[in-house]
Amino acid sequence: MSLKPIKLYSHPGGPNPWKVAIILSELSVPYETQIMDFADLKKPAFESLNPNGRVPAIEDPNTNMTMWESGAIIEYLLETYDKENKLSFTQGKEKWETKSWLHFQTSGQGPYFGQRAWFVLYHADKIDSCLERYGNEIRRVIGVIDEHLKKTGRQYLVGDKCTYADLAFVPWHWLLIQPPNIMGEGFAKEWEEKYPAAWKWSQTLMQREAVNKCREERNKAMQAGKK
């Protein structure tokens, strides 16, 4: 039986919806993206889908499920559509380690990268102490991954394959290596030199077909928003 496309509510500038798009693409689950204006996220129509008034959210016509919060959506998609365990482990230490890395991404990477983006792109005044704090937190998060990969000698965060946990980090990395370059244009070189294992890991993920597809979709959406 063919699947009906999942509706993904998204925004070009927000990395979190693109985490979901990558997982959908990796699992070959059809989806349709609806780009939202920020103003519409706080209106009753959208808040009926996501009471937090943020993207992403999804509507799945195959199960009649509505989901919100990127981490929860990813776990739902895996349980519902990753029947061959392409991106996940089903038992033992690896299952729970992968969950730990996903939660680190949602509670560690996302908020700190997001705050740096806010103070670089949107805050009216330049506050050096804030830029320094969140810049240092970005370095710390990358350093945690770098040290883990060095100690384990792994190519990926858990086990011997790319999982949803690895992929969840990717869209926030886009903000570091392409415009808006929230850490400055020279940060890619710093990352490669100071955190080489994490740099190699990130670059390996960037080469995946699903990642390239979603990155191009996001770039097109951003260009369309400028017209």
N, C-alpha and C positions, 0 to 999 in steps of 0.2 A: 504494500500500500504506500503510495507516495505521500509525502508530508506536505502540509500546507505551510506557507511561509510564516515564520514568527515575525511579529511587528516589534521592531526595536526603536525606542524613543531615544534620540541622541542629540548631540550638539557638536559642531566642529571643534570648538576650543577645549572641551572637556575630555580628558583622557579616559575616564572610567567607562563611558559607553563603548569605546573602541576595544577595551578588554573583552567585552561581551562579543563584539563583532568578530574578534580573532578566534575565540572559542567556537562560535557558530561556524566560522569558515573552516577551522581545523576539523570539525566533526561533520562537515558537508551537510549541515542543516540549513535549509533555505530560509532566508529572512529578508524583510523589507525595512529599510531605515526611514524613519520620519524625523527630519531635522526640526528641532523645536527652537522657537525664540525664547530668550530668557523671560520675557514678560508673561509668556503663556504658562510657565511652569508653576506659578502661584495662583492660577485660576482654578476654579472648582472642577472643570473638566479633567485637567491633568491630575490634580490632587486626589481625585477619586481613584486614580491608578497608583499614585505614589503620594502618600500623605506628607512626605518630607519635601515635596515639590522640587525634586532634583532628577536629573537623568544619570544613569539609565533606568528605564523600566521596560518590561516586555509584556506583550500579550501573546499567548500561545494558543492558537485555535485548535491545535491537535489534542490539547488536554483541558482547554478552557481555564487555564491558569494565568493569573496576572502576578508578576514578580517585580520587586524593586530591590535596590541595593546590589551593587555589582558582585560582591562576594557571594551573596545568597543566590543571585541569578546563575553565576557560574556553577555553584554546587548543584542547583536544580538541573541545569543543562547536562551536567555530567551524569547524574543519576538517571535522567530520563533518556538521554541520547548516546551516551558513551558506552554502549553495550559491549564493545570489544575492548574496553579499557585502554584506548589509544592514548589518552592523556592522564590516566589516573591509575592508582593502585587500589586494590579492593580489600586488603587485609594487612595485618602485621604492622611493623614499625614504619614501613614506607608510607602506608596509608595515612598515618597520623603525622608523620613528618611533613608530608605534602600540605596537609591542612595548616600546620604551624606556619609554613612559609606563606601560604595565602593570607593568613591573618596578619602576619608581619607586613605584607604588602598593603593591606587595607588600613592597618592602624599605624604603620611606621612610614612606609614610603609615601603613600598618597597624601596624607595630611601635611607632611613637611614639604614635599615638592609643591603641593598646592598653595601653601602659605608663601613660599618663595615666589611663585608665579603671581600671587595677588600683589605683593609688595613691589614686584618689578613692573607689572603690566597695568595695574588698576588703581593702586593707592595714590591719592593726590600728592602726598609728600614723600620724598625719599627719606627713609629712616634707616640710617646705616646700621644701627644695632639689630634691627629686624632682618635686614639683608644678611648680616654676618651670622646671626643665629641660624636662620634657615639654610643658608649656604653650608654652614658647618654640619647641620643635620643631614643634608643631602650627601655630603662626604662620608658621614658616619654610616648611613644606610648602605652606601656602596661598599664601604670598608667591611661591614659585617658580611656581605655576600662574598667579597674578595677573600677574606680570611677563611670562610667556610669552604670555598672551592679549593683553596690552597691546601687546607688540612685534609680534605677528603680525596683530593686528586680527581674529582669528578668533572665531567663536562657540564652537567646540569645539577640543579639543587638537590634532587632526591633520586636515588637509584641510578639506572643506566639509560634513562630516556627523558625526553622533554615532556613536562607535565603542565597542567593548567597553572601550577604555581609559578613556573618560569615565565609563562606567557603573560601572566597578570602584571608583571613588572614593565612590560615592553612599552605601552603607550606613554607612560610618564617619562621614559627615557627619550622619547621623541622630542620632548621639550628641551632636552639638554644638547642635542646634536643637530638640530635644525631650528629655524626660527619658530618661536621667539627666543631661543637660546637663553633660558632664564638664568644660567650661570655664566653667561658671557661666551663669546665665540671661541675663546681659547680653552674652554673647559674640556673639550673632547681630548685634547692632547694631555692635559693634566690627568684625566681619568685613565687614559691608556698607560701613562708612565707610572702613576702611583698605585693604581689598582688593576694590574694587568690581567689577572684571572677573571675579575668581574667584567672587564672590557671585552675580553675574548668571548665570554659567555653571552654578553649582550649582543655582540656583533654576529655570533652564530644564530641567535634567535632572529635577528633582523633579516637574515637571509631566507627564512622560511617563506614558502609561497603564500600562506594565509596572512602572515604579517605584512608582506609587501602589498598584497591585495588591499588590506584594510588601511594601510598607510596611504596608499594612493586614493582610496575612497575619501579619507579624511582630508587630504590635500585638496581634492576637487571640491569638497564641501566648503572648505575654508575660502577657496578662490571664489566660489559662487556667492558666498556671504559678503564678499567685498564689492560685488557689482551693484 
